[in-house]
């Protein structure tokens, strides 16, 4: 060992090296199937005639019911870009996937037909497979969410992209 390293180690010993932390012993492993048994017991307690909401709250097995968003106000937000020679509609559920069923997207390709149905999608992100035109054109997209085959909320703001 080089003398300089020995001197540095002895200096560190004099000023005190930090000690390695002492961690507590790990908690014991949970028995297999504990969650299934716990959920069964909760179900049994809630089904009891002697159980009420106050008791359930005290036990931590009752919580506030989530009513969900006001579906009349929900409005999709999305972006469009060209990916691999096709228009990609980058959408998501905005954190409301448990309350919504589908995303309806319409497109206006500037051909005097106005907005026409492009797709009803259930998986975030959609690729418009229409080939891009040879001449430059502006395509405009809009969307709305759907629940049980009905449109809900407000139409999105139109989003345009130059193609071709």
C-alpha positions as CSV (number, residue, x, y, z in Angstrom):
1,X,0.0,0.0,0.0
2,X,1.4,3.4,-1.0
3,X,2.5,5.7,1.9
4,X,0.2,8.4,0.8
5,X,-2.8,6.1,1.0
6,X,-1.7,4.9,4.5
7,X,-1.4,8.5,5.7
8,X,-4.8,9.4,4.3
9,X,-6.4,6.4,6.0
10,X,-4.7,7.2,9.3
11,X,-5.9,10.8,9.0
12,X,-9.5,9.7,8.4
13,X,-9.3,7.4,11.4
14,X,-8.2,10.3,13.6
15,X,-11.0,12.6,12.4
16,X,-13.6,9.8,12.4
17,X,-15.0,7.9,9.5
18,X,-18.7,7.9,9.1
19,X,-20.2,4.7,10.4
20,X,-22.3,2.5,8.2
21,X,-26.0,2.9,9.1
22,X,-27.7,0.2,11.1
23,X,-31.0,-0.8,9.5
24,X,-33.8,-2.4,11.4
25,X,-34.5,-6.1,10.8
26,X,-36.9,-6.6,7.9
27,X,-40.5,-7.3,8.7
28,X,-41.7,-10.9,8.4
29,X,-43.1,-12.0,5.1
30,X,-46.9,-12.1,4.8
31,X,-48.6,-15.5,4.6
32,X,-49.6,-16.6,1.1
33,X,-53.2,-15.6,0.3
34,X,-53.5,-12.9,3.0
35,X,-55.1,-10.4,0.6
36,X,-57.7,-12.8,-0.5
37,X,-58.6,-13.7,3.1
38,X,-58.6,-10.0,4.1
39,X,-61.0,-9.1,1.3
40,X,-63.3,-12.0,2.2
41,X,-63.4,-10.9,5.8
42,X,-64.2,-7.3,4.7
43,X,-67.0,-8.6,2.5
44,X,-68.3,-10.6,5.5
45,X,-68.2,-7.6,7.8
46,X,-69.9,-5.3,5.4
47,X,-72.7,-7.9,4.8
48,X,-73.4,-8.1,8.5
49,X,-76.6,-6.5,9.8
50,X,-74.6,-5.1,12.7
51,X,-72.2,-3.1,10.5
52,X,-72.9,0.5,9.5
53,X,-70.9,3.2,7.8
54,X,-69.4,4.6,11.0
55,X,-68.1,1.2,12.0
56,X,-66.7,0.6,8.4
57,X,-65.0,4.0,8.6
58,X,-63.5,3.2,12.0
59,X,-62.1,-0.1,10.6
60,X,-60.8,1.7,7.5
61,X,-63.0,-0.4,5.1
62,X,-65.4,2.4,4.1
63,X,-64.5,5.4,2.1
64,X,-66.1,8.2,0.2
65,X,-67.7,7.0,-3.0
66,X,-66.2,8.7,-6.0
67,X,-69.0,10.1,-8.1
68,X,-66.9,10.8,-11.1
69,X,-66.5,13.8,-13.3
70,X,-69.4,15.9,-14.6
71,X,-69.7,14.3,-18.0
72,X,-71.4,17.3,-19.4
73,X,-68.3,19.4,-19.0
74,X,-65.5,17.0,-19.9
75,X,-63.6,18.0,-23.0
76,X,-60.8,16.0,-24.8
77,X,-57.4,17.5,-25.3
78,X,-55.1,16.0,-27.8
79,X,-52.3,16.8,-30.2
80,X,-51.5,15.7,-33.8
81,X,-48.2,15.1,-35.5
82,X,-46.8,13.3,-38.5
83,X,-45.1,10.0,-37.6
84,X,-43.9,7.6,-40.2
85,X,-45.7,9.4,-43.0
86,X,-49.1,9.3,-41.3
87,X,-50.9,11.6,-38.9
88,X,-50.8,10.4,-35.3
89,X,-53.6,11.6,-33.0
90,X,-52.0,11.6,-29.5
91,X,-54.9,11.4,-27.1
92,X,-55.5,9.9,-23.6
93,X,-58.3,9.5,-21.1
94,X,-57.2,12.5,-19.0
95,X,-57.3,10.4,-15.9
96,X,-61.0,9.5,-16.4
97,X,-60.7,6.1,-18.0
98,X,-63.1,4.4,-15.5
99,X,-65.9,6.7,-16.5
100,X,-65.5,6.8,-20.3
101,X,-65.8,4.2,-23.0
102,X,-64.4,5.6,-26.2
103,X,-62.8,8.5,-28.0
104,X,-64.6,9.6,-31.2
105,X,-62.3,11.6,-33.6
106,X,-63.5,13.4,-36.7
107,X,-61.4,14.9,-39.5
108,X,-62.0,17.7,-42.0
109,X,-59.5,17.2,-44.9
110,X,-60.4,20.5,-46.6
111,X,-62.4,18.7,-49.3
112,X,-65.7,20.5,-48.7
113,X,-67.2,17.5,-46.9
114,X,-66.6,19.1,-43.5
115,X,-66.0,17.0,-40.4
116,X,-66.4,13.3,-41.1
117,X,-66.0,10.3,-38.7
118,X,-62.5,9.0,-38.6
119,X,-62.7,6.5,-35.8
120,X,-64.0,5.5,-32.4
121,X,-61.0,4.4,-30.4
122,X,-60.7,2.7,-27.1
123,X,-56.9,2.6,-26.8
124,X,-55.0,6.0,-26.4
125,X,-53.2,7.1,-29.4
126,X,-54.6,6.7,-32.9
127,X,-52.9,6.6,-36.4
128,X,-54.8,8.1,-39.3
129,X,-54.0,5.7,-42.1
130,X,-55.2,8.0,-44.9
131,X,-52.3,8.5,-47.3
132,X,-50.9,12.0,-47.3
133,X,-51.8,14.1,-50.4
134,X,-49.2,15.1,-52.9
135,X,-50.1,18.8,-52.6
136,X,-50.0,20.6,-49.3
137,X,-53.3,20.6,-47.4
138,X,-54.6,21.4,-44.0
139,X,-56.3,18.6,-42.1
140,X,-58.3,19.6,-39.0
141,X,-59.3,17.1,-36.2
142,X,-61.8,17.3,-33.4
143,X,-62.9,14.8,-30.8
144,X,-65.4,14.0,-28.2
145,X,-65.7,11.2,-25.6
146,X,-68.4,8.5,-25.6
147,X,-70.1,6.6,-22.9
148,X,-72.4,3.7,-23.8
149,X,-72.6,4.7,-27.5
150,X,-73.6,8.3,-26.7
151,X,-71.4,11.4,-27.0
152,X,-70.7,13.1,-23.6
153,X,-69.2,16.4,-22.8
154,X,-67.9,19.1,-25.2
155,X,-66.2,18.8,-28.5
156,X,-62.5,19.4,-28.3
157,X,-60.9,22.5,-29.7
158,X,-60.0,21.8,-33.4
159,X,-56.4,20.8,-33.9
160,X,-54.9,21.4,-37.4
161,X,-51.8,20.1,-39.2
162,X,-50.3,20.8,-42.6
163,X,-49.8,17.6,-44.6
164,X,-48.5,16.7,-48.1
